[in-house]
Every structure is written in structure tokens, then in C-alpha cells.
Amino acid sequence: MHLFFVGDCSMFGHLREDIRAVFDRDPAARSFWEVLTCYPGIHALILHRLAHWLWRHRLRWLARFTAHVARFLTGIEIHPGATIGRRFFIDHGMGVVVGETAVIGDDVTLYHGVTLGGTSWSKGKRHPTLENGVVIGAGAKVLGPITMAAGAKVGSNAVVTKSVPAGATAVGNPARIIDAQSREREAQAEKMGFSAYAVARDQDDPLAKAIHGLLDHAGETDRRLSELIKKLAEKGICCEETLRPQDDFDVQYLSKIVD
């Protein structure tokens, strides 16, 4: 995406930053040599920078062949047309797919099994844009020409087809925006520098939370009606004949289904 050999923006300058990013985001990293030789995400990124340079210089077949070799060696498929920023980190990496028109900003983290895919066969922009600091959890699918704004997070196995605003977290299939800004999570994120796998402790699915709320309300309504009928019966007012017979409503059972 930049000139191949120009000062600090050279391939080697990027490589130093990429390896430092691994140490910042992976506590398992022990040495520079280990990261350079044993991390497929680094290997895929090195080969992509070469493939992207070839692509920009219209050596399209050679670029595609370089990307194909990278896929064979690392299990990570990045189209040479994809634009990738600085300090990009792919953890584990197996099964990651990045489409041709994807645009990835600085300090972005992807985990294994992530797909940045398209939803159209038409030419033009058809893959996602990930702004700075985005984290995509393992197995997540981000599809279409949508934007993950700066600092956004996508939970593991989520399927995202709509843009996610800055700092928000999306979970589920289809993905929904949740409020994951609790003090505990913020303190941990500040301590670690990022949220591993884009997981927060309070990221219950909002649809499930809404259903649980309705079930709780229905259970409480039933309890109050039973109490009211009991009080009326004590006053000699019989309401049984005016009430329609109904099936038993087991709130706990329905809650388990939702879970």
C-alpha cells in the first residue's frame, strides 16, 4: 500500500512494527526470532505486502500466485488487492479470508476463521472496511461493503452485514450492537491494550435479554392475577367462571429454551 522500499515505510520498517504488535497483543510471544519464524500471521503479512506491491504495479498473475503460495504455507488467504495498514495482527490465522476490496486500517486484530467477504458479484467496492483498532473475534463473518468504525469489536462467530459504529461491539447471528462499556471491561481492556477475541463479560445477546425481560414480566403478571383472584375469593367474589382456562405457563422452562 506504500512504496516498497522508502525509509521507515519500507517493508522492513513495517515488519518491525508488525512484530512489536504481536508482543503487545499475544502474551504467548517470547522472542523476536520465535515470532518471525513461527507465526503464520507474520508470514502471511510479509507475503501480502509483496503481492500487493506486485498488484499495484499491474503484475496481476504474479501477485495472485504469490498470494496462492501464502495461502498454501499459512492457511491464510488475503487477496493481493486488499489494502492493509500498519501493525496488523492475525492471531493463529488458520481459515482467515480477506477479499479483494477490503480495506484494513492500523492496529487491527483478526482471529482465526474470520472472513471479510463480499455479498455481490458486481465489480467495485464489495468487501468491508475496518478502521483503526478494530478487533474481529474467531469465526466471525463480516460481509459486504460495510464499515467497522474505529475501535469497533465483533464477537466470535458473529455474522455482520451492517456497519458498526465506533467503539461498539456486535455479537450474534445476525449481529446486534450491545453495550459493552462496563467499568470492569474498560479497566481490563486498558490493562491489556485490547479485548481478546472481542469478548466482554457482559455481552449477552440483546434479543435474549429482551425475551427474558418479557418472560419475567409475564410470570410476575400471573403471580399478581393469582393473588388478586385469591383476595376476591376471600371477599366472596368468584371469578373462576369469567376466566378462560389456560395452559400452565412455565417461565423457567421458557427461559432455558432462550438460553
JOCOR-V203988 format. One record per run of one state. SS is the DSSP state (helix for helix, strand for strand, loop for the rest). FROM is the first residue (numbers start at 1). LEN is the number of residues. If there is no record, write none. Layout:
# JOCOR-V203988
ss=<SS SS>
from=<FROM FROM>
len=<LEN LEN>
This chain:
# JOCOR-V203988
ss=<loop helix loop helix loop helix loop helix loop helix loop strand loop strand loop strand loop strand loop strand loop strand loop strand loop strand loop strand loop strand loop strand loop strand loop strand loop strand loop strand loop strand loop helix loop helix loop helix loop helix loop helix loop>
from=<1 7 10 11 26 32 39 40 57 60 75 77 79 83 85 89 91 97 99 103 105 109 111 115 118 129 131 135 137 141 144 147 149 153 155 159 161 164 165 169 172 176 179 183 193 196 199 206 235 240 243 251 259>
len=<6 3 1 15 6 7 1 17 3 15 2 2 4 2 4 2 6 2 4 2 4 2 4 3 11 2 4 2 4 3 3 2 4 2 4 2 3 1 4 3 4 3 4 10 3 3 7 29 5 3 8 8 1>
